Amino acid sequence: KRSPFATSRPAPWCAGCRHESPVARRCRGGPAGLHSQSGRPGSGCRCKQGNRLPSAVARRAVTGGGTGIGIAIAKALVEQGMNVSVVGRRLEVLQSLANTNPEHIFAAQADVSNQAQVQQAFAEAKARFGNVEILINNAGQAISAPFLKTDMALWQQMLNVNLTGSMLTMQAALPDMQQAAWGRIINIASTAGQVGYAYVAAY
């Protein structure tokens, strides 16, 4: 039987550089389209990005990096030889993590719902390690309350942290990614954001 993944259409990346982009989708690969070992497009390739990969020591930013999943993500990335900036509200907690490996972990304080603080934190991260190439939005908050007792303050707080916060951090990281023509953004969510659970309707 034909595989549901089989297709006669060209792959959505250049056969040489595997660069994923609307431009690369128009590159048909083949001998004339392959990129050379130097990473430059071949004569028939219309993908102008070349063999673009993250830098040898990729720079990550992890929001909500001071506890739980955020710490686990930061440590796992550092174990792979990456530089990581952890962003969160409690500087003392973040700094405690950074002190375990100051060469590869940097702590930047910010409430992700505050645009000025987010911009400042990302500026500090850039000054320490360079442009952020991969952003992991892990910051989140879930305040428990029955739906009929969910007031506007609680509702707005959930929107500010869980929704607006991701938008603000993406706005802070995206310009450098666009300039470099490479970047990744990972937004982490809970199943509570997909299925209605009791007492976390706002989340």
Disulfide bonds with the S-S distance in Angstrom:
none
